Amino acid sequence: MRTTCVCSPTAGDGCRGSPAGRLAALALRGEDLVAAGQVAEQLSVDAARQARLVAESAADRIRARFGRGAIGPAATYRPAS
């Protein structure tokens, strides 16, 4: 597999993540990719994002089983009386 990443910074040191650098463009190209079912595991370098994806998946399963109103943001529910 060969990937190509081209970024075009508009200020600062650009793609290095400094607060002064903003990313204006990002282009990716993948070749010789395999089907998702053939991939053993998708790795993530962002633990917080991974945790949100797991929580979102769990919430989707709860909604599918118990209905849309079964789960939601805590701020939308009134305290129990």
PDB file of N, CA, C and O in Angstrom:
ATOM      1  N   MET A   1       0.837  -1.168   0.000  1.00  0.00           N
ATOM      2  CA  MET A   1       0.000   0.000   0.000  1.00  0.00           C
ATOM      3  C   MET A   1       0.884   1.234   0.000  1.00  0.00           C
ATOM      4  O   MET A   1       1.879   1.292   0.723  1.00  0.00           O
ATOM      5  N   ARG A   2       0.529   2.203  -0.795  1.00  0.00           N
ATOM      6  CA  ARG A   2       1.255   3.466  -0.839  1.00  0.00           C
ATOM      7  C   ARG A   2       0.273   4.589  -0.563  1.00  0.00           C
ATOM      8  O   ARG A   2      -0.797   4.636  -1.171  1.00  0.00           O
ATOM      9  N   THR A   3       0.612   5.482   0.330  1.00  0.00           N
ATOM     10  CA  THR A   3      -0.240   6.632   0.605  1.00  0.00           C
ATOM     11  C   THR A   3       0.549   7.901   0.341  1.00  0.00           C
ATOM     12  O   THR A   3       1.775   7.926   0.451  1.00  0.00           O
ATOM     13  N   THR A   4      -0.167   8.937  -0.003  1.00  0.00           N
ATOM     14  CA  THR A   4       0.446  10.224  -0.247  1.00  0.00           C
ATOM     15  C   THR A   4      -0.273  11.255   0.600  1.00  0.00           C
ATOM     16  O   THR A   4      -1.503  11.314   0.587  1.00  0.00           O
ATOM     17  N   CYS A   5       0.466  12.066   1.333  1.00  0.00           N
ATOM     18  CA  CYS A   5      -0.124  13.128   2.143  1.00  0.00           C
ATOM     19  C   CYS A   5       0.570  14.432   1.779  1.00  0.00           C
ATOM     20  O   CYS A   5       1.794  14.546   1.860  1.00  0.00           O
ATOM     21  N   VAL A   6      -0.218  15.398   1.384  1.00  0.00           N
ATOM     22  CA  VAL A   6       0.325  16.708   1.040  1.00  0.00           C
ATOM     23  C   VAL A   6      -0.426  17.739   1.861  1.00  0.00           C
ATOM     24  O   VAL A   6      -1.652  17.815   1.780  1.00  0.00           O
ATOM     25  N   CYS A   7       0.281  18.532   2.648  1.00  0.00           N
ATOM     26  CA  CYS A   7      -0.396  19.584   3.396  1.00  0.00           C
ATOM     27  C   CYS A   7       0.190  20.924   3.008  1.00  0.00           C
ATOM     28  O   CYS A   7       1.368  21.043   2.671  1.00  0.00           O
ATOM     29  N   SER A   8      -0.657  21.915   3.065  1.00  0.00           N
ATOM     30  CA  SER A   8      -0.264  23.248   2.635  1.00  0.00           C
ATOM     31  C   SER A   8      -0.498  24.234   3.774  1.00  0.00           C
ATOM     32  O   SER A   8      -1.625  24.699   3.949  1.00  0.00           O
ATOM     33  N   PRO A   9       0.519  24.565   4.548  1.00  0.00           N
ATOM     34  CA  PRO A   9       0.326  25.473   5.676  1.00  0.00           C
ATOM     35  C   PRO A   9       0.126  26.909   5.204  1.00  0.00           C
ATOM     36  O   PRO A   9       0.661  27.331   4.179  1.00  0.00           O
ATOM     37  N   THR A  10      -0.667  27.651   5.989  1.00  0.00           N
ATOM     38  CA  THR A  10      -0.897  29.052   5.636  1.00  0.00           C
ATOM     39  C   THR A  10      -0.112  30.004   6.527  1.00  0.00           C
ATOM     40  O   THR A  10       0.084  31.163   6.163  1.00  0.00           O
ATOM     41  N   ALA A  11       0.342  29.538   7.690  1.00  0.00           N
ATOM     42  CA  ALA A  11       1.107  30.405   8.594  1.00  0.00           C
ATOM     43  C   ALA A  11       1.917  29.530   9.538  1.00  0.00           C
ATOM     44  O   ALA A  11       1.627  28.344   9.693  1.00  0.00           O
ATOM     45  N   GLY A  12       2.916  30.104  10.158  1.00  0.00           N
ATOM     46  CA  GLY A  12       3.712  29.360  11.137  1.00  0.00           C
ATOM     47  C   GLY A  12       4.394  28.161  10.525  1.00  0.00           C
ATOM     48  O   GLY A  12       4.779  28.171   9.355  1.00  0.00           O
ATOM     49  N   ASP A  13       4.540  27.112  11.347  1.00  0.00           N
ATOM     50  CA  ASP A  13       5.205  25.918  10.818  1.00  0.00           C
ATOM     51  C   ASP A  13       4.197  24.909  10.275  1.00  0.00           C
ATOM     52  O   ASP A  13       4.568  23.772   9.979  1.00  0.00           O
ATOM     53  N   GLY A  14       2.938  25.299  10.138  1.00  0.00           N
ATOM     54  CA  GLY A  14       1.939  24.519   9.414  1.00  0.00           C
ATOM     55  C   GLY A  14       1.574  23.192  10.014  1.00  0.00           C
ATOM     56  O   GLY A  14       0.913  23.142  11.051  1.00  0.00           O
ATOM     57  N   CYS A  15       1.982  22.130   9.398  1.00  0.00           N
ATOM     58  CA  CYS A  15       1.512  20.795   9.733  1.00  0.00           C
ATOM     59  C   CYS A  15       2.060  20.255  11.048  1.00  0.00           C
ATOM     60  O   CYS A  15       1.684  19.154  11.450  1.00  0.00           O
ATOM     61  N   ARG A  16       2.911  20.969  11.712  1.00  0.00           N
ATOM     62  CA  ARG A  16       3.481  20.452  12.962  1.00  0.00           C
ATOM     63  C   ARG A  16       2.584  20.697  14.160  1.00  0.00           C
ATOM     64  O   ARG A  16       2.939  20.316  15.275  1.00  0.00           O
ATOM     65  N   GLY A  17       1.444  21.316  13.965  1.00  0.00           N
ATOM     66  CA  GLY A  17       0.479  21.473  15.032  1.00  0.00           C
ATOM     67  C   GLY A  17       0.680  22.681  15.927  1.00  0.00           C
ATOM     68  O   GLY A  17       0.108  22.735  17.015  1.00  0.00           O
ATOM     69  N   SER A  18       1.467  23.639  15.506  1.00  0.00           N
ATOM     70  CA  SER A  18       1.645  24.820  16.341  1.00  0.00           C
ATOM     71  C   SER A  18       0.380  25.663  16.278  1.00  0.00           C
ATOM     72  O   SER A  18      -0.323  25.646  15.267  1.00  0.00           O
ATOM     73  N   PRO A  19       0.077  26.405  17.349  1.00  0.00           N
ATOM     74  CA  PRO A  19      -1.123  27.233  17.341  1.00  0.00           C
ATOM     75  C   PRO A  19      -1.107  28.288  16.234  1.00  0.00           C
ATOM     76  O   PRO A  19      -2.164  28.698  15.755  1.00  0.00           O
ATOM     77  N   ALA A  20       0.077  28.725  15.829  1.00  0.00           N
ATOM     78  CA  ALA A  20       0.168  29.764  14.806  1.00  0.00           C
ATOM     79  C   ALA A  20      -0.067  29.204  13.405  1.00  0.00           C
ATOM     80  O   ALA A  20      -0.431  29.959  12.503  1.00  0.00           O
ATOM     81  N   GLY A  21       0.129  27.911  13.200  1.00  0.00           N
ATOM     82  CA  GLY A  21      -0.013  27.329  11.867  1.00  0.00           C
ATOM     83  C   GLY A  21      -1.396  26.741  11.669  1.00  0.00           C
ATOM     84  O   GLY A  21      -1.880  25.978  12.505  1.00  0.00           O
ATOM     85  N   ARG A  22      -2.030  27.098  10.560  1.00  0.00           N
ATOM     86  CA  ARG A  22      -3.339  26.547  10.226  1.00  0.00           C
ATOM     87  C   ARG A  22      -3.213  25.737   8.957  1.00  0.00           C
ATOM     88  O   ARG A  22      -2.477  26.107   8.043  1.00  0.00           O
ATOM     89  N   LEU A  23      -3.916  24.657   8.904  1.00  0.00           N
ATOM     90  CA  LEU A  23      -3.885  23.772   7.747  1.00  0.00           C
ATOM     91  C   LEU A  23      -4.917  24.249   6.737  1.00  0.00           C
ATOM     92  O   LEU A  23      -6.106  24.328   7.049  1.00  0.00           O
ATOM     93  N   ALA A  24      -4.473  24.564   5.541  1.00  0.00           N
ATOM     94  CA  ALA A  24      -5.383  25.043   4.490  1.00  0.00           C
ATOM     95  C   ALA A  24      -5.876  23.898   3.617  1.00  0.00           C
ATOM     96  O   ALA A  24      -6.985  23.968   3.086  1.00  0.00           O
ATOM     97  N   ALA A  25      -5.084  22.849   3.457  1.00  0.00           N
ATOM     98  CA  ALA A  25      -5.489  21.744   2.595  1.00  0.00           C
ATOM     99  C   ALA A  25      -4.801  20.465   3.041  1.00  0.00           C
ATOM    100  O   ALA A  25      -3.672  20.484   3.530  1.00  0.00           O
ATOM    101  N   LEU A  26      -5.492  19.371   2.866  1.00  0.00           N
ATOM    102  CA  LEU A  26      -4.939  18.057   3.173  1.00  0.00           C
ATOM    103  C   LEU A  26      -5.458  17.104   2.111  1.00  0.00           C
ATOM    104  O   LEU A  26      -6.665  17.009   1.892  1.00  0.00           O
ATOM    105  N   ALA A  27      -4.557  16.407   1.456  1.00  0.00           N
ATOM    106  CA  ALA A  27      -4.951  15.474   0.408  1.00  0.00           C
ATOM    107  C   ALA A  27      -4.359  14.103   0.725  1.00  0.00           C
ATOM    108  O   ALA A  27      -3.171  13.993   1.028  1.00  0.00           O
ATOM    109  N   LEU A  28      -5.176  13.069   0.657  1.00  0.00           N
ATOM    110  CA  LEU A  28      -4.738  11.695   0.882  1.00  0.00           C
ATOM    111  C   LEU A  28      -5.123  10.855  -0.322  1.00  0.00           C
ATOM    112  O   LEU A  28      -6.161  11.073  -0.947  1.00  0.00           O
ATOM    113  N   ARG A  29      -4.277   9.902  -0.630  1.00  0.00           N
ATOM    114  CA  ARG A  29      -4.589   8.968  -1.706  1.00  0.00           C
ATOM    115  C   ARG A  29      -4.113   7.593  -1.274  1.00  0.00           C
ATOM    116  O   ARG A  29      -2.954   7.428  -0.893  1.00  0.00           O
ATOM    117  N   GLY A  30      -4.991   6.613  -1.330  1.00  0.00           N
ATOM    118  CA  GLY A  30      -4.629   5.250  -0.978  1.00  0.00           C
ATOM    119  C   GLY A  30      -4.719   4.356  -2.193  1.00  0.00           C
ATOM    120  O   GLY A  30      -5.645   4.476  -2.994  1.00  0.00           O
ATOM    121  N   GLU A  31      -3.767   3.468  -2.330  1.00  0.00           N
ATOM    122  CA  GLU A  31      -3.754   2.529  -3.452  1.00  0.00           C
ATOM    123  C   GLU A  31      -3.607   1.117  -2.907  1.00  0.00           C
ATOM    124  O   GLU A  31      -3.046   0.913  -1.830  1.00  0.00           O
ATOM    125  N   ASP A  32      -4.103   0.164  -3.642  1.00  0.00           N
ATOM    126  CA  ASP A  32      -4.025  -1.255  -3.277  1.00  0.00           C
ATOM    127  C   ASP A  32      -4.620  -1.510  -1.902  1.00  0.00           C
ATOM    128  O   ASP A  32      -4.041  -2.236  -1.094  1.00  0.00           O
ATOM    129  N   LEU A  33      -5.780  -0.911  -1.636  1.00  0.00           N
ATOM    130  CA  LEU A  33      -6.454  -1.085  -0.356  1.00  0.00           C
ATOM    131  C   LEU A  33      -7.196  -2.418  -0.341  1.00  0.00           C
ATOM    132  O   LEU A  33      -7.529  -2.966  -1.392  1.00  0.00           O
ATOM    133  N   VAL A  34      -7.449  -2.926   0.843  1.00  0.00           N
ATOM    134  CA  VAL A  34      -8.190  -4.176   0.995  1.00  0.00           C
ATOM    135  C   VAL A  34      -9.559  -3.866   1.582  1.00  0.00           C
ATOM    136  O   VAL A  34      -9.766  -2.788   2.140  1.00  0.00           O
ATOM    137  N   ALA A  35     -10.486  -4.793   1.462  1.00  0.00           N
ATOM    138  CA  ALA A  35     -11.829  -4.623   2.002  1.00  0.00           C
ATOM    139  C   ALA A  35     -11.781  -4.527   3.530  1.00  0.00           C
ATOM    140  O   ALA A  35     -10.914  -5.122   4.170  1.00  0.00           O
ATOM    141  N   ALA A  36     -12.710  -3.782   4.098  1.00  0.00           N
ATOM    142  CA  ALA A  36     -12.731  -3.562   5.543  1.00  0.00           C
ATOM    143  C   ALA A  36     -12.839  -4.887   6.305  1.00  0.00           C
ATOM    144  O   ALA A  36     -12.292  -5.018   7.400  1.00  0.00           O
ATOM    145  N   GLY A  37     -13.534  -5.857   5.737  1.00  0.00           N
ATOM    146  CA  GLY A  37     -13.688  -7.147   6.402  1.00  0.00           C
ATOM    147  C   GLY A  37     -12.392  -7.939   6.509  1.00  0.00           C
ATOM    148  O   GLY A  37     -12.296  -8.861   7.319  1.00  0.00           O
ATOM    149  N   GLN A  38     -11.403  -7.592   5.708  1.00  0.00           N
ATOM    150  CA  GLN A  38     -10.127  -8.298   5.732  1.00  0.00           C
ATOM    151  C   GLN A  38      -9.121  -7.662   6.687  1.00  0.00           C
ATOM    152  O   GLN A  38      -8.048  -8.220   6.919  1.00  0.00           O
ATOM    153  N   VAL A  39      -9.459  -6.505   7.239  1.00  0.00           N
ATOM    154  CA  VAL A  39      -8.556  -5.807   8.150  1.00  0.00           C
ATOM    155  C   VAL A  39      -8.788  -6.333   9.554  1.00  0.00           C
ATOM    156  O   VAL A  39      -9.928  -6.398  10.013  1.00  0.00           O
ATOM    157  N   ALA A  40      -7.715  -6.707  10.238  1.00  0.00           N
ATOM    158  CA  ALA A  40      -7.844  -7.274  11.578  1.00  0.00           C
ATOM    159  C   ALA A  40      -8.323  -6.234  12.587  1.00  0.00           C
ATOM    160  O   ALA A  40      -9.227  -6.520  13.372  1.00  0.00           O
ATOM    161  N   GLU A  41      -7.745  -5.043  12.586  1.00  0.00           N
ATOM    162  CA  GLU A  41      -8.107  -4.007  13.548  1.00  0.00           C
ATOM    163  C   GLU A  41      -7.638  -2.656  13.021  1.00  0.00           C
ATOM    164  O   GLU A  41      -6.537  -2.530  12.486  1.00  0.00           O
ATOM    165  N   GLN A  42      -8.485  -1.659  13.180  1.00  0.00           N
ATOM    166  CA  GLN A  42      -8.082  -0.304  12.801  1.00  0.00           C
ATOM    167  C   GLN A  42      -7.468   0.352  14.027  1.00  0.00           C
ATOM    168  O   GLN A  42      -8.109   0.446  15.074  1.00  0.00           O
ATOM    169  N   LEU A  43      -6.242   0.799  13.899  1.00  0.00           N
ATOM    170  CA  LEU A  43      -5.537   1.408  15.020  1.00  0.00           C
ATOM    171  C   LEU A  43      -5.834   2.898  15.085  1.00  0.00           C
ATOM    172  O   LEU A  43      -6.054   3.549  14.064  1.00  0.00           O
ATOM    173  N   SER A  44      -5.837   3.418  16.289  1.00  0.00           N
ATOM    174  CA  SER A  44      -6.066   4.840  16.490  1.00  0.00           C
ATOM    175  C   SER A  44      -4.971   5.388  17.384  1.00  0.00           C
ATOM    176  O   SER A  44      -4.583   4.746  18.360  1.00  0.00           O
ATOM    177  N   VAL A  45      -4.475   6.561  17.061  1.00  0.00           N
ATOM    178  CA  VAL A  45      -3.468   7.201  17.901  1.00  0.00           C
ATOM    179  C   VAL A  45      -4.112   8.237  18.820  1.00  0.00           C
ATOM    180  O   VAL A  45      -3.423   8.894  19.601  1.00  0.00           O
ATOM    181  N   ASP A  46      -5.437   8.383  18.725  1.00  0.00           N
ATOM    182  CA  ASP A  46      -6.166   9.347  19.532  1.00  0.00           C
ATOM    183  C   ASP A  46      -7.065   8.584  20.497  1.00  0.00           C
ATOM    184  O   ASP A  46      -8.164   8.170  20.128  1.00  0.00           O
ATOM    185  N   ALA A  47      -6.604   8.399  21.728  1.00  0.00           N
ATOM    186  CA  ALA A  47      -7.348   7.606  22.714  1.00  0.00           C
ATOM    187  C   ALA A  47      -8.701   8.228  23.038  1.00  0.00           C
ATOM    188  O   ALA A  47      -9.678   7.501  23.218  1.00  0.00           O
ATOM    189  N   ALA A  48      -8.783   9.551  23.118  1.00  0.00           N
ATOM    190  CA  ALA A  48     -10.047  10.213  23.435  1.00  0.00           C
ATOM    191  C   ALA A  48     -11.070   9.979  22.323  1.00  0.00           C
ATOM    192  O   ALA A  48     -12.245   9.731  22.592  1.00  0.00           O
ATOM    193  N   ARG A  49     -10.616  10.060  21.086  1.00  0.00           N
ATOM    194  CA  ARG A  49     -11.522   9.814  19.957  1.00  0.00           C
ATOM    195  C   ARG A  49     -12.005   8.370  19.964  1.00  0.00           C
ATOM    196  O   ARG A  49     -13.179   8.095  19.717  1.00  0.00           O
ATOM    197  N   GLN A  50     -11.104   7.466  20.243  1.00  0.00           N
ATOM    198  CA  GLN A  50     -11.462   6.052  20.292  1.00  0.00           C
ATOM    199  C   GLN A  50     -12.505   5.797  21.378  1.00  0.00           C
ATOM    200  O   GLN A  50     -13.441   5.025  21.171  1.00  0.00           O
ATOM    201  N   ALA A  51     -12.348   6.444  22.538  1.00  0.00           N
ATOM    202  CA  ALA A  51     -13.313   6.283  23.631  1.00  0.00           C
ATOM    203  C   ALA A  51     -14.681   6.822  23.216  1.00  0.00           C
ATOM    204  O   ALA A  51     -15.705   6.215  23.532  1.00  0.00           O
ATOM    205  N   ARG A  52     -14.708   7.958  22.509  1.00  0.00           N
ATOM    206  CA  ARG A  52     -15.987   8.507  22.036  1.00  0.00           C
ATOM    207  C   ARG A  52     -16.656   7.561  21.046  1.00  0.00           C
ATOM    208  O   ARG A  52     -17.875   7.395  21.082  1.00  0.00           O
ATOM    209  N   LEU A  53     -15.877   6.939  20.162  1.00  0.00           N
ATOM    210  CA  LEU A  53     -16.448   6.010  19.191  1.00  0.00           C
ATOM    211  C   LEU A  53     -17.045   4.785  19.877  1.00  0.00           C
ATOM    212  O   LEU A  53     -18.101   4.298  19.473  1.00  0.00           O
ATOM    213  N   VAL A  54     -16.376   4.289  20.908  1.00  0.00           N
ATOM    214  CA  VAL A  54     -16.897   3.139  21.661  1.00  0.00           C
ATOM    215  C   VAL A  54     -18.193   3.523  22.369  1.00  0.00           C
ATOM    216  O   VAL A  54     -19.161   2.762  22.345  1.00  0.00           O
ATOM    217  N   ALA A  55     -18.219   4.702  23.002  1.00  0.00           N
ATOM    218  CA  ALA A  55     -19.423   5.165  23.695  1.00  0.00           C
ATOM    219  C   ALA A  55     -20.573   5.386  22.706  1.00  0.00           C
ATOM    220  O   ALA A  55     -21.718   5.047  23.005  1.00  0.00           O
ATOM    221  N   GLU A  56     -20.277   5.946  21.543  1.00  0.00           N
ATOM    222  CA  GLU A  56     -21.302   6.171  20.528  1.00  0.00           C
ATOM    223  C   GLU A  56     -21.889   4.855  20.041  1.00  0.00           C
ATOM    224  O   GLU A  56     -23.099   4.747  19.845  1.00  0.00           O
ATOM    225  N   SER A  57     -21.046   3.868  19.849  1.00  0.00           N
ATOM    226  CA  SER A  57     -21.514   2.553  19.418  1.00  0.00           C
ATOM    227  C   SER A  57     -22.415   1.918  20.473  1.00  0.00           C
ATOM    228  O   SER A  57     -23.442   1.326  20.141  1.00  0.00           O
ATOM    229  N   ALA A  58     -22.031   2.041  21.744  1.00  0.00           N
ATOM    230  CA  ALA A  58     -22.845   1.498  22.831  1.00  0.00           C
ATOM    231  C   ALA A  58     -24.194   2.210  22.894  1.00  0.00           C
ATOM    232  O   ALA A  58     -25.226   1.568  23.088  1.00  0.00           O
ATOM    233  N   ALA A  59     -24.190   3.531  22.732  1.00  0.00           N
ATOM    234  CA  ALA A  59     -25.444   4.294  22.739  1.00  0.00           C
ATOM    235  C   ALA A  59     -26.342   3.871  21.582  1.00  0.00           C
ATOM    236  O   ALA A  59     -27.557   3.768  21.753  1.00  0.00           O
ATOM    237  N   ASP A  60     -25.772   3.628  20.422  1.00  0.00           N
ATOM    238  CA  ASP A  60     -26.556   3.173  19.266  1.00  0.00           C
ATOM    239  C   ASP A  60     -27.211   1.829  19.545  1.00  0.00           C
ATOM    240  O   ASP A  60     -28.368   1.615  19.183  1.00  0.00           O
ATOM    241  N   ARG A  61     -26.477   0.917  20.188  1.00  0.00           N
ATOM    242  CA  ARG A  61     -27.050  -0.402  20.518  1.00  0.00           C
ATOM    243  C   ARG A  61     -28.183  -0.271  21.538  1.00  0.00           C
ATOM    244  O   ARG A  61     -29.184  -0.980  21.439  1.00  0.00           O
ATOM    245  N   ILE A  62     -28.037   0.627  22.514  1.00  0.00           N
ATOM    246  CA  ILE A  62     -29.095   0.838  23.506  1.00  0.00           C
ATOM    247  C   ILE A  62     -30.336   1.409  22.830  1.00  0.00           C
ATOM    248  O   ILE A  62     -31.450   0.966  23.109  1.00  0.00           O
ATOM    249  N   ARG A  63     -30.156   2.392  21.938  1.00  0.00           N
ATOM    250  CA  ARG A  63     -31.298   2.967  21.224  1.00  0.00           C
ATOM    251  C   ARG A  63     -31.996   1.920  20.354  1.00  0.00           C
ATOM    252  O   ARG A  63     -33.224   1.901  20.267  1.00  0.00           O
ATOM    253  N   ALA A  64     -31.220   1.060  19.718  1.00  0.00           N
ATOM    254  CA  ALA A  64     -31.811   0.022  18.867  1.00  0.00           C
ATOM    255  C   ALA A  64     -32.627  -0.958  19.698  1.00  0.00           C
ATOM    256  O   ALA A  64     -33.655  -1.456  19.240  1.00  0.00           O
ATOM    257  N   ARG A  65     -32.187  -1.230  20.891  1.00  0.00           N
ATOM    258  CA  ARG A  65     -32.869  -2.224  21.723  1.00  0.00           C
ATOM    259  C   ARG A  65     -34.039  -1.637  22.502  1.00  0.00           C
ATOM    260  O   ARG A  65     -35.084  -2.277  22.615  1.00  0.00           O
ATOM    261  N   PHE A  66     -33.879  -0.412  23.048  1.00  0.00           N
ATOM    262  CA  PHE A  66     -34.876   0.142  23.954  1.00  0.00           C
ATOM    263  C   PHE A  66     -35.602   1.378  23.422  1.00  0.00           C
ATOM    264  O   PHE A  66     -36.498   1.890  24.094  1.00  0.00           O
ATOM    265  N   GLY A  67     -35.246   1.862  22.253  1.00  0.00           N
ATOM    266  CA  GLY A  67     -35.908   3.034  21.684  1.00  0.00           C
ATOM    267  C   GLY A  67     -35.058   4.287  21.803  1.00  0.00           C
ATOM    268  O   GLY A  67     -34.113   4.352  22.589  1.00  0.00           O
ATOM    269  N   ARG A  68     -35.425   5.290  20.992  1.00  0.00           N
ATOM    270  CA  ARG A  68     -34.623   6.518  20.916  1.00  0.00           C
ATOM    271  C   ARG A  68     -34.548   7.262  22.239  1.00  0.00           C
ATOM    272  O   ARG A  68     -33.530   7.898  22.510  1.00  0.00           O
ATOM    273  N   GLY A  69     -35.570   7.213  23.068  1.00  0.00           N
ATOM    274  CA  GLY A  69     -35.586   7.962  24.317  1.00  0.00           C
ATOM    275  C   GLY A  69     -34.875   7.281  25.468  1.00  0.00           C
ATOM    276  O   GLY A  69     -34.849   7.818  26.575  1.00  0.00           O
ATOM    277  N   ALA A  70     -34.303   6.123  25.238  1.00  0.00           N
ATOM    278  CA  ALA A  70     -33.680   5.360  26.326  1.00  0.00           C
ATOM    279  C   ALA A  70     -32.363   5.948  26.790  1.00  0.00           C
ATOM    280  O   ALA A  70     -31.954   5.706  27.926  1.00  0.00           O
ATOM    281  N   ILE A  71     -31.700   6.698  25.963  1.00  0.00           N
ATOM    282  CA  ILE A  71     -30.384   7.241  26.322  1.00  0.00           C
ATOM    283  C   ILE A  71     -30.198   8.583  25.628  1.00  0.00           C
ATOM    284  O   ILE A  71     -30.680   8.796  24.515  1.00  0.00           O
ATOM    285  N   GLY A  72     -29.491   9.483  26.304  1.00  0.00           N
ATOM    286  CA  GLY A  72     -29.233  10.799  25.736  1.00  0.00           C
ATOM    287  C   GLY A  72     -28.338  11.590  26.664  1.00  0.00           C
ATOM    288  O   GLY A  72     -27.887  11.057  27.678  1.00  0.00           O
ATOM    289  N   PRO A  73     -28.069  12.840  26.348  1.00  0.00           N
ATOM    290  CA  PRO A  73     -27.226  13.668  27.209  1.00  0.00           C
ATOM    291  C   PRO A  73     -27.872  13.852  28.583  1.00  0.00           C
ATOM    292  O   PRO A  73     -29.086  14.038  28.669  1.00  0.00           O
ATOM    293  N   ALA A  74     -27.090  13.803  29.649  1.00  0.00           N
ATOM    294  CA  ALA A  74     -27.609  13.906  31.001  1.00  0.00           C
ATOM    295  C   ALA A  74     -28.333  15.227  31.231  1.00  0.00           C
ATOM    296  O   ALA A  74     -29.286  15.271  32.009  1.00  0.00           O
ATOM    297  N   ALA A  75     -27.913  16.287  30.587  1.00  0.00           N
ATOM    298  CA  ALA A  75     -28.501  17.602  30.783  1.00  0.00           C
ATOM    299  C   ALA A  75     -29.957  17.664  30.302  1.00  0.00           C
ATOM    300  O   ALA A  75     -30.701  18.557  30.706  1.00  0.00           O
ATOM    301  N   THR A  76     -30.363  16.733  29.452  1.00  0.00           N
ATOM    302  CA  THR A  76     -31.739  16.761  28.928  1.00  0.00           C
ATOM    303  C   THR A  76     -32.720  16.048  29.838  1.00  0.00           C
ATOM    304  O   THR A  76     -33.926  16.138  29.609  1.00  0.00           O
ATOM    305  N   TYR A  77     -32.257  15.348  30.854  1.00  0.00           N
ATOM    306  CA  TYR A  77     -33.128  14.604  31.753  1.00  0.00           C
ATOM    307  C   TYR A  77     -33.361  15.396  33.029  1.00  0.00           C
ATOM    308  O   TYR A  77     -32.445  16.026  33.557  1.00  0.00           O
ATOM    309  N   ARG A  78     -34.609  15.359  33.527  1.00  0.00           N
ATOM    310  CA  ARG A  78     -34.925  16.034  34.782  1.00  0.00           C
ATOM    311  C   ARG A  78     -34.507  15.146  35.948  1.00  0.00           C
ATOM    312  O   ARG A  78     -34.514  13.920  35.831  1.00  0.00           O
ATOM    313  N   PRO A  79     -34.141  15.762  37.077  1.00  0.00           N
ATOM    314  CA  PRO A  79     -33.792  14.956  38.262  1.00  0.00           C
ATOM    315  C   PRO A  79     -34.973  14.108  38.706  1.00  0.00           C
ATOM    316  O   PRO A  79     -36.127  14.519  38.588  1.00  0.00           O
ATOM    317  N   ALA A  80     -34.674  12.938  39.210  1.00  0.00           N
ATOM    318  CA  ALA A  80     -35.728  12.057  39.728  1.00  0.00           C
ATOM    319  C   ALA A  80     -36.354  12.703  40.960  1.00  0.00           C
ATOM    320  O   ALA A  80     -35.655  13.309  41.772  1.00  0.00           O
ATOM    321  N   SER A  81     -37.667  12.573  41.098  1.00  0.00           N
ATOM    322  CA  SER A  81     -38.332  13.178  42.267  1.00  0.00           C
ATOM    323  C   SER A  81     -38.617  12.158  43.330  1.00  0.00           C
ATOM    324  O   SER A  81     -39.170  12.495  44.377  1.00  0.00           O
TER     325      SER A  81
END
